[in-house]
Amino acid sequence: MNIKDEIVSATAMLLSIAKADNIVEDSELKSIKDIISDFFQINSKDDIINYINIANTELEKSTDIFEFGRVLNDAWNYQDKIDFVCCMFEVSLVDGDMYYLEEHLIKKVSNILNVNHKDLIKSKVEIKRIFNKD
């Protein structure tokens, strides 16, 4: 496994959150671009767009998000996984509302990543506070 697989897998997970309500808002896409840039230290906008395109293709070909989770489980420590859960909540809240299927998918991904439920809840509360969505 290499860093490209890791980036594509994480991007696919984030895109799946954005697509959960069948509408990918510009704000969600911008949030995903920002997260990829920050999380993986990628400064090239062309590289970010390329990863999004690859991840989108891989997501469309996949039958389940488990394969992406396996890549991330192998690559990340526990804190990385918690940070990523926060990123997923950011994507779900950036358009102003957390759609119930987005939240369901975040819970599913958290389980795949072996994130404790208490850490999932803490992440949700933290990000909701940032977005002032009590």
C-alpha positions as CSV (number, residue, x, y, z in Angstrom):
1,M,0.0,0.0,0.0
2,N,1.2,3.5,-0.7
3,I,0.2,7.1,0.2
4,K,-1.8,7.5,-3.0
5,D,-4.1,4.5,-2.0
6,E,-4.5,6.2,1.4
7,I,-5.4,9.5,-0.1
8,V,-7.8,8.0,-2.6
9,S,-9.5,5.9,0.1
10,A,-9.9,8.8,2.4
11,T,-11.2,11.0,-0.4
12,A,-13.7,8.3,-1.4
13,M,-15.0,8.1,2.2
14,L,-15.5,11.8,2.3
15,L,-17.2,11.8,-1.1
16,S,-19.5,9.1,0.1
17,I,-20.6,11.3,3.0
18,A,-21.2,14.2,0.6
19,K,-23.2,12.0,-1.7
20,A,-25.3,10.4,1.0
21,D,-28.2,12.9,0.4
22,N,-27.8,12.5,-3.4
23,I,-26.6,16.2,-3.7
24,V,-23.0,17.2,-3.6
25,E,-23.0,20.8,-2.6
26,D,-20.2,23.2,-3.7
27,S,-19.5,23.8,0.0
28,E,-19.1,20.0,0.6
29,L,-16.7,19.7,-2.3
30,K,-14.7,22.7,-1.1
31,S,-14.6,21.2,2.4
32,I,-13.3,17.9,0.9
33,K,-10.6,19.8,-1.0
34,D,-9.5,21.6,2.1
35,I,-9.5,18.5,4.2
36,I,-7.4,16.6,1.6
37,S,-5.0,19.5,1.4
38,D,-4.6,19.8,5.2
39,F,-4.7,16.1,6.1
40,F,-2.2,15.0,3.5
41,Q,-0.2,18.2,3.1
42,I,-1.0,18.6,-0.6
43,N,-0.6,22.1,-2.0
44,S,-1.3,21.5,-5.6
45,K,-4.9,22.2,-6.6
46,D,-4.4,20.0,-9.7
47,D,-3.3,17.1,-7.5
48,I,-6.3,17.6,-5.2
49,I,-8.7,17.6,-8.2
50,N,-7.0,14.5,-9.6
51,Y,-7.4,12.6,-6.3
52,I,-11.1,13.6,-6.2
53,N,-11.6,12.3,-9.7
54,I,-9.8,9.1,-9.0
55,A,-11.7,8.6,-5.7
56,N,-15.0,9.3,-7.4
57,T,-14.3,6.7,-10.1
58,E,-13.2,4.1,-7.4
59,L,-16.3,4.9,-5.4
60,E,-18.5,4.3,-8.4
61,K,-16.8,1.0,-9.1
62,S,-16.9,-0.2,-5.5
63,T,-19.6,-2.3,-4.0
64,D,-18.9,-1.2,-0.4
65,I,-16.8,1.3,1.5
66,F,-15.2,-1.4,3.5
67,E,-12.3,-1.7,1.1
68,F,-11.4,1.9,1.6
69,G,-11.7,1.5,5.4
70,R,-9.2,-1.5,5.2
71,V,-6.6,0.7,3.5
72,L,-7.1,3.4,6.2
73,N,-7.0,1.0,9.0
74,D,-3.6,-0.3,7.8
75,A,-2.2,3.1,7.4
76,W,-3.4,5.2,10.3
77,N,-3.0,5.2,14.0
78,Y,-6.0,5.8,16.3
79,Q,-5.6,9.6,16.5
80,D,-5.6,9.8,12.7
81,K,-8.8,7.9,12.7
82,I,-10.4,10.2,15.2
83,D,-9.2,13.2,13.3
84,F,-10.8,11.7,10.1
85,V,-14.1,11.2,11.9
86,C,-14.1,14.9,12.7
87,C,-13.4,15.6,9.0
88,M,-16.4,13.5,8.0
89,F,-18.6,15.5,10.4
90,E,-17.2,18.7,8.9
91,V,-18.3,17.5,5.4
92,S,-21.7,16.6,6.7
93,L,-22.3,19.9,8.4
94,V,-20.7,22.4,6.0
95,D,-23.9,22.7,4.0
96,G,-25.8,23.7,7.1
97,D,-27.5,20.4,8.0
98,M,-26.5,16.8,8.9
99,Y,-28.7,14.5,6.8
100,Y,-29.6,11.4,8.7
101,L,-27.9,9.1,6.0
102,E,-24.7,11.2,6.4
103,E,-24.7,10.5,10.1
104,H,-25.5,6.8,9.5
105,L,-22.6,6.5,7.1
106,I,-20.2,8.3,9.5
107,K,-21.2,5.8,12.2
108,K,-20.5,2.9,9.7
109,V,-17.1,4.3,8.8
110,S,-16.2,4.8,12.4
111,N,-17.0,1.1,13.1
112,I,-14.9,0.1,10.1
113,L,-12.1,2.2,11.5
114,N,-12.5,0.7,15.0
115,V,-13.2,4.1,16.6
116,N,-14.8,3.8,20.0
117,H,-18.3,5.1,20.2
118,K,-17.4,7.6,22.9
119,D,-14.8,9.1,20.6
120,L,-17.3,9.2,17.8
121,I,-19.7,11.2,20.0
122,K,-16.9,13.5,21.3
123,S,-16.0,14.2,17.7
124,K,-19.6,15.0,16.7
125,V,-20.1,17.3,19.7
126,E,-16.8,19.1,18.9
127,I,-17.6,19.7,15.2
128,K,-21.2,20.7,15.9
129,R,-19.9,23.3,18.4
130,I,-17.5,24.7,15.8
131,F,-20.4,24.9,13.3
132,N,-22.8,26.1,16.1
133,K,-25.3,23.4,15.3
134,D,-26.3,22.3,18.8
